[in-house]
């Protein structure tokens, strides 16, 4: 999980964390990065799309 305290958002912390993870993954030979984002988390979805990530699949859930 990647989380930035609400009081600290907007300071580039998430971008820095993302760039670090991306660089580390590349350095150790990873081919791609995948992650899950809750549908209702529009801020996270926009952030990851801004970082260049693209939707690949969609999951559905029914809570009983």
N, CA, C and O atoms as CSV, one atom per row, in Angstrom:
chain,resi,resn,atom,element,x,y,z
A,1,UNK,N,N,0.837,-1.184,0.000
A,1,UNK,CA,C,0.000,0.000,0.000
A,1,UNK,C,C,0.881,1.247,0.000
A,1,UNK,O,O,1.935,1.284,0.636
A,2,UNK,N,N,0.437,2.239,-0.709
A,2,UNK,CA,C,1.099,3.540,-0.686
A,2,UNK,C,C,0.072,4.544,-0.196
A,2,UNK,O,O,-0.981,4.723,-0.808
A,3,UNK,N,N,0.385,5.193,0.908
A,3,UNK,CA,C,-0.531,6.176,1.484
A,3,UNK,C,C,0.263,7.406,1.905
A,3,UNK,O,O,1.376,7.300,2.420
A,4,UNK,N,N,-0.327,8.567,1.677
A,4,UNK,CA,C,0.261,9.818,2.142
A,4,UNK,C,C,-0.768,10.478,3.040
A,4,UNK,O,O,-1.925,10.635,2.650
A,5,UNK,N,N,-0.364,10.860,4.224
A,5,UNK,CA,C,-1.251,11.530,5.168
A,5,UNK,C,C,-1.946,12.707,4.488
A,5,UNK,O,O,-1.318,13.481,3.765
A,6,UNK,N,N,-3.241,12.830,4.728
A,6,UNK,CA,C,-4.020,13.894,4.091
A,6,UNK,C,C,-3.408,15.273,4.291
A,6,UNK,O,O,-3.465,16.111,3.392
A,7,UNK,N,N,-2.826,15.517,5.453
A,7,UNK,CA,C,-2.242,16.833,5.747
A,7,UNK,C,C,-0.989,17.106,4.923
A,7,UNK,O,O,-0.571,18.256,4.794
A,8,UNK,N,N,-0.390,16.065,4.367
A,8,UNK,CA,C,0.857,16.217,3.623
A,8,UNK,C,C,0.692,16.066,2.116
A,8,UNK,O,O,1.671,16.153,1.375
A,9,UNK,N,N,-0.525,15.844,1.661
A,9,UNK,CA,C,-0.752,15.649,0.232
A,9,UNK,C,C,-0.513,16.934,-0.540
A,9,UNK,O,O,-0.622,18.032,0.005
A,10,UNK,N,N,-0.192,16.785,-1.798
A,10,UNK,CA,C,0.063,17.933,-2.650
A,10,UNK,C,C,1.490,18.440,-2.600
A,10,UNK,O,O,1.794,19.496,-3.156
A,11,UNK,N,N,2.369,17.701,-1.942
A,11,UNK,CA,C,3.769,18.114,-1.813
A,11,UNK,C,C,4.720,17.255,-2.652
A,11,UNK,O,O,5.939,17.389,-2.546
A,12,UNK,N,N,4.161,16.378,-3.481
A,12,UNK,CA,C,5.003,15.544,-4.340
A,12,UNK,C,C,5.506,14.267,-3.693
A,12,UNK,O,O,6.330,13.562,-4.276
A,13,UNK,N,N,5.023,13.959,-2.495
A,13,UNK,CA,C,5.496,12.765,-1.781
A,13,UNK,C,C,5.109,11.495,-2.533
A,13,UNK,O,O,5.948,10.614,-2.725
A,14,UNK,N,N,3.865,11.388,-2.958
A,14,UNK,CA,C,3.412,10.193,-3.677
A,14,UNK,C,C,4.175,10.031,-4.986
A,14,UNK,O,O,4.540,8.916,-5.358
A,15,UNK,N,N,4.417,11.129,-5.679
A,15,UNK,CA,C,5.179,11.066,-6.934
A,15,UNK,C,C,6.587,10.552,-6.684
A,15,UNK,O,O,7.095,9.731,-7.447
A,16,UNK,N,N,7.213,11.026,-5.630
A,16,UNK,CA,C,8.564,10.580,-5.273
A,16,UNK,C,C,8.557,9.096,-4.927
A,16,UNK,O,O,9.435,8.356,-5.371
A,17,UNK,N,N,7.577,8.651,-4.138
A,17,UNK,CA,C,7.473,7.229,-3.802
A,17,UNK,C,C,7.273,6.387,-5.058
A,17,UNK,O,O,7.899,5.340,-5.220
A,18,UNK,N,N,6.401,6.852,-5.939
A,18,UNK,CA,C,6.131,6.126,-7.184
A,18,UNK,C,C,7.401,6.015,-8.027
A,18,UNK,O,O,7.728,4.934,-8.519
A,19,UNK,N,N,8.112,7.119,-8.193
A,19,UNK,CA,C,9.346,7.098,-8.993
A,19,UNK,C,C,10.392,6.155,-8.376
A,19,UNK,O,O,11.116,5.464,-9.093
A,20,UNK,N,N,10.456,6.140,-7.054
A,20,UNK,CA,C,11.390,5.236,-6.388
A,20,UNK,C,C,11.034,3.776,-6.684
A,20,UNK,O,O,11.895,2.985,-7.068
A,21,UNK,N,N,9.769,3.433,-6.504
A,21,UNK,CA,C,9.326,2.049,-6.755
A,21,UNK,C,C,9.564,1.676,-8.215
A,21,UNK,O,O,10.035,0.579,-8.512
A,22,UNK,N,N,9.240,2.583,-9.115
A,22,UNK,CA,C,9.430,2.317,-10.547
A,22,UNK,C,C,10.913,2.073,-10.854
A,22,UNK,O,O,11.252,1.125,-11.564
A,23,UNK,N,N,11.785,2.919,-10.326
A,23,UNK,CA,C,13.212,2.749,-10.553
A,23,UNK,C,C,13.747,1.464,-9.945
A,23,UNK,O,O,14.545,0.758,-10.561
A,24,UNK,N,N,13.301,1.167,-8.729
A,24,UNK,CA,C,13.734,-0.057,-8.063
A,24,UNK,C,C,13.291,-1.288,-8.859
A,24,UNK,O,O,14.075,-2.212,-9.074
A,25,UNK,N,N,12.035,-1.290,-9.290
A,25,UNK,CA,C,11.525,-2.423,-10.068
A,25,UNK,C,C,12.343,-2.615,-11.342
A,25,UNK,O,O,12.685,-3.741,-11.703
A,26,UNK,N,N,12.649,-1.529,-12.011
A,26,UNK,CA,C,13.453,-1.615,-13.233
A,26,UNK,C,C,14.846,-2.131,-12.928
A,26,UNK,O,O,15.369,-2.979,-13.650
A,27,UNK,N,N,15.451,-1.621,-11.857
A,27,UNK,CA,C,16.807,-2.031,-11.475
A,27,UNK,C,C,16.915,-3.527,-11.183
A,27,UNK,O,O,17.943,-4.143,-11.463
A,28,UNK,N,N,15.864,-4.106,-10.624
A,28,UNK,CA,C,15.932,-5.535,-10.293
A,28,UNK,C,C,15.372,-6.423,-11.400
A,28,UNK,O,O,15.218,-7.631,-11.220
A,29,UNK,N,N,15.065,-5.806,-12.560
A,29,UNK,CA,C,14.680,-6.592,-13.729
A,29,UNK,C,C,13.204,-6.877,-13.892
A,29,UNK,O,O,12.839,-7.760,-14.668
A,30,UNK,N,N,12.350,-6.170,-13.196
A,30,UNK,CA,C,10.910,-6.384,-13.370
A,30,UNK,C,C,10.478,-5.898,-14.745
A,30,UNK,O,O,11.016,-4.924,-15.270
A,31,UNK,N,N,9.509,-6.584,-15.316
A,31,UNK,CA,C,8.988,-6.245,-16.638
A,31,UNK,C,C,7.893,-5.187,-16.553
A,31,UNK,O,O,7.811,-4.308,-17.411
A,32,UNK,N,N,7.052,-5.264,-15.524
A,32,UNK,CA,C,5.964,-4.293,-15.363
A,32,UNK,C,C,5.575,-4.153,-13.894
A,32,UNK,O,O,5.984,-4.945,-13.045
A,33,UNK,N,N,4.785,-3.137,-13.621
A,33,UNK,CA,C,4.239,-2.895,-12.281
A,33,UNK,C,C,2.724,-2.986,-12.401
A,33,UNK,O,O,2.128,-2.400,-13.305
A,34,UNK,N,N,2.114,-3.714,-11.498
A,34,UNK,CA,C,0.650,-3.767,-11.456
A,34,UNK,C,C,0.194,-3.354,-10.063
A,34,UNK,O,O,0.923,-3.514,-9.084
A,35,UNK,N,N,-1.012,-2.825,-9.989
A,35,UNK,CA,C,-1.572,-2.443,-8.694
A,35,UNK,C,C,-3.085,-2.468,-8.768
A,35,UNK,O,O,-3.672,-2.514,-9.849
A,36,UNK,N,N,-3.697,-2.438,-7.613
A,36,UNK,CA,C,-5.153,-2.384,-7.501
A,36,UNK,C,C,-5.546,-1.032,-6.930
A,36,UNK,O,O,-4.915,-0.532,-5.998
A,37,UNK,N,N,-6.590,-0.448,-7.496
A,37,UNK,CA,C,-7.119,0.823,-7.012
A,37,UNK,C,C,-8.630,0.662,-6.878
A,37,UNK,O,O,-9.294,0.192,-7.802
A,38,UNK,N,N,-9.168,1.051,-5.729
A,38,UNK,CA,C,-10.618,0.986,-5.542
A,38,UNK,C,C,-11.314,1.912,-6.531
A,38,UNK,O,O,-10.865,3.036,-6.755
A,39,UNK,N,N,-12.393,1.447,-7.115
A,39,UNK,CA,C,-13.149,2.218,-8.110
A,39,UNK,C,C,-13.559,3.590,-7.587
A,39,UNK,O,O,-13.532,4.571,-8.330
A,40,UNK,N,N,-13.931,3.663,-6.333
A,40,UNK,CA,C,-14.399,4.936,-5.770
A,40,UNK,C,C,-13.260,5.878,-5.376
A,40,UNK,O,O,-13.517,7.003,-4.946
A,41,UNK,N,N,-12.015,5.442,-5.516
A,41,UNK,CA,C,-10.873,6.273,-5.143
A,41,UNK,C,C,-10.386,7.054,-6.375
A,41,UNK,O,O,-9.345,6.750,-6.959
A,42,UNK,N,N,-11.167,8.057,-6.740
A,42,UNK,CA,C,-10.859,8.848,-7.924
A,42,UNK,C,C,-9.511,9.539,-7.860
A,42,UNK,O,O,-8.825,9.652,-8.876
A,43,UNK,N,N,-9.122,10.005,-6.676
A,43,UNK,CA,C,-7.825,10.673,-6.544
A,43,UNK,C,C,-6.683,9.728,-6.895
A,43,UNK,O,O,-5.761,10.103,-7.620
A,44,UNK,N,N,-6.746,8.512,-6.384
A,44,UNK,CA,C,-5.685,7.534,-6.665
A,44,UNK,C,C,-5.687,7.163,-8.141
A,44,UNK,O,O,-4.625,7.057,-8.754
A,45,UNK,N,N,-6.864,6.965,-8.713
A,45,UNK,CA,C,-6.944,6.614,-10.131
A,45,UNK,C,C,-6.324,7.712,-10.994
A,45,UNK,O,O,-5.549,7.423,-11.905
A,46,UNK,N,N,-6.662,8.958,-10.709
A,46,UNK,CA,C,-6.099,10.077,-11.471
A,46,UNK,C,C,-4.585,10.165,-11.278
A,46,UNK,O,O,-3.845,10.423,-12.227
A,47,UNK,N,N,-4.135,9.951,-10.050
A,47,UNK,CA,C,-2.703,10.004,-9.778
A,47,UNK,C,C,-1.948,8.975,-10.619
A,47,UNK,O,O,-0.979,9.319,-11.295
A,48,UNK,N,N,-2.386,7.714,-10.580
A,48,UNK,CA,C,-1.676,6.671,-11.300
A,48,UNK,C,C,-1.751,6.870,-12.807
A,48,UNK,O,O,-0.797,6.552,-13.517
A,49,UNK,N,N,-2.860,7.388,-13.304
A,49,UNK,CA,C,-2.944,7.690,-14.734
A,49,UNK,C,C,-1.985,8.829,-15.083
A,49,UNK,O,O,-1.355,8.804,-16.140
A,50,UNK,N,N,-1.869,9.828,-14.203
A,50,UNK,CA,C,-0.917,10.919,-14.401
A,50,UNK,C,C,0.517,10.393,-14.440
A,50,UNK,O,O,1.365,10.945,-15.140
A,51,UNK,N,N,0.785,9.329,-13.690
A,51,UNK,CA,C,2.111,8.720,-13.662
A,51,UNK,C,C,2.353,7.820,-14.873
A,51,UNK,O,O,3.431,7.241,-15.012
A,52,UNK,N,N,1.353,7.702,-15.749
A,52,UNK,CA,C,1.519,6.930,-16.978
A,52,UNK,C,C,0.927,5.537,-16.963
A,52,UNK,O,O,1.033,4.812,-17.952
A,53,UNK,N,N,0.305,5.146,-15.859
A,53,UNK,CA,C,-0.288,3.807,-15.795
A,53,UNK,C,C,-1.610,3.797,-16.559
A,53,UNK,O,O,-2.318,4.802,-16.618
A,54,UNK,N,N,-1.926,2.642,-17.140
A,54,UNK,CA,C,-3.146,2.458,-17.920
A,54,UNK,C,C,-3.975,1.328,-17.320
A,54,UNK,O,O,-3.417,0.340,-16.840
A,55,UNK,N,N,-5.306,1.463,-17.341
A,55,UNK,CA,C,-6.156,0.356,-16.875
A,55,UNK,C,C,-5.930,-0.891,-17.746
A,55,UNK,O,O,-5.830,-0.791,-18.969
A,56,UNK,N,N,-5.852,-2.054,-17.107
A,56,UNK,CA,C,-5.634,-3.299,-17.835
A,56,UNK,C,C,-6.800,-4.277,-17.709
A,56,UNK,O,O,-7.103,-5.010,-18.650
A,57,UNK,N,N,-7.441,-4.288,-16.567
A,57,UNK,CA,C,-8.579,-5.188,-16.378
A,57,UNK,C,C,-9.516,-4.593,-15.349
A,57,UNK,O,O,-9.170,-3.649,-14.639
A,58,UNK,N,N,-10.672,-5.143,-15.284
A,58,UNK,CA,C,-11.675,-4.663,-14.339
A,58,UNK,C,C,-12.199,-5.845,-13.542
A,58,UNK,O,O,-12.498,-6.896,-14.111
A,59,UNK,N,N,-12.312,-5.683,-12.235
A,59,UNK,CA,C,-12.848,-6.721,-11.356
A,59,UNK,C,C,-14.199,-6.267,-10.831
A,59,UNK,O,O,-14.439,-5.076,-10.637
A,60,UNK,N,N,-15.056,-7.215,-10.610
A,60,UNK,CA,C,-16.373,-6.943,-10.028
A,60,UNK,C,C,-16.450,-7.676,-8.698
A,60,UNK,O,O,-15.804,-8.705,-8.499
A,61,UNK,N,N,-17.260,-7.125,-7.784
A,61,UNK,CA,C,-17.407,-7.734,-6.476
A,61,UNK,C,C,-18.842,-7.573,-6.011
A,61,UNK,O,O,-19.487,-6.563,-6.294
A,62,UNK,N,N,-19.329,-8.550,-5.311
A,62,UNK,CA,C,-20.633,-8.494,-4.666
A,62,UNK,C,C,-20.437,-8.903,-3.219
A,62,UNK,O,O,-20.046,-10.037,-2.940
A,63,UNK,N,N,-20.705,-7.994,-2.300
A,63,UNK,CA,C,-20.592,-8.316,-0.886
A,63,UNK,C,C,-21.930,-8.895,-0.440
A,63,UNK,O,O,-22.977,-8.277,-0.630
A,64,UNK,N,N,-21.888,-10.063,0.145
A,64,UNK,CA,C,-23.127,-10.748,0.540
A,64,UNK,C,C,-23.510,-10.463,1.960
A,64,UNK,O,O,-24.527,-10.966,2.438
